[in-house]
Amino acid sequence: MADAGVLIDCAPLQPVSASTTVRVRGAETLLTDGPAAEIKEQFGGFTLIECADLDEALKWAARIPTAHDGSVEVRPVVQVEAPR
């Protein structure tokens, strides 16, 4: 991916036991140790790539080793403009 120029960043994630969930309700910030949701499957890391379209992203995802013994979720990034 790096050689092809599509790789932006990638990294493994710490286990969910190392997570803290942040929720803001009104003026109060609530912190909870652990993940936002108790689910069976969890993200082990991320790979951020820039592709022309979904088909290209799916081809790259199929080359990630985790796809061969687990799964890789492909999801577009929402473009958000910074407040002015």
N, C-alpha and C positions, 0 to 999 in steps of 0.2 A: 504494500500500500504506500509506504514511504517512497519507494522507487518510482511508483506510478504518479506520485504527487497528489494523491487523494487523502492521505492521512493528516488529520489535524491534531489529534491527541488520543491517547489511550492510557488506561491505568486500571489495576485491580482495586477493588474496594475492601475496606476492613469488614469484618463480620458484622451482622446486624446488632450484635450485642454491644458494639462500640458506637451505635447511632444514638442521636438525640433528636426527637421530633419537636418542632417549633410550631405553635399555633398562636395567632394573634386574634383575640376576641375583644372588640371595642378597644379600650386603651390598655388592656392586660395582655402580656406576653406569657404564654403557658409553655413550659418545657417538660417533656416526658422522656425518661430514659427508654431507649429501644425504638423499634421501627414504628412508622405511622400506622401500619396494618400488620396483623399477624397472619402471614400467608405461608404456604408450604414451600413455594419456590421463591428465590430471592436473587437479585442481581449480584453477580460476582465481580463485575467490573464494567467498563464502558470502552467503546471505540467510537470516536467521532470522526466521520469522513465526509468529504464534500464530493457529491456525485451529480451528474447531469440529470438523473431521474431515478425512480424507484428500481427499475430493472437493473441498472448498474449497481445500486446499493445492494440488491439481493445477490448479485454475482459475487461481490466482495464478501458479504456475510457468509456465504457458503464456503469461503476459504479460511474462515476463522476456526481454529482447532476445536473450540467448544461446540461448534455446530455438528461435529462428528460423534460426540458422546453425550451431548446435552442439547441445548438449544441457543439460538441467537435471535433476539427480538430486534426487528428493524423498525425504527420510528423516526419520522421527520422532526426537525427542530423548529419550534415556533420562532419566527423572527419578531423581536420586540425592540421598538425604538426606545432609546434612553429619554427620560423626561428632559424637557428644555428649561 
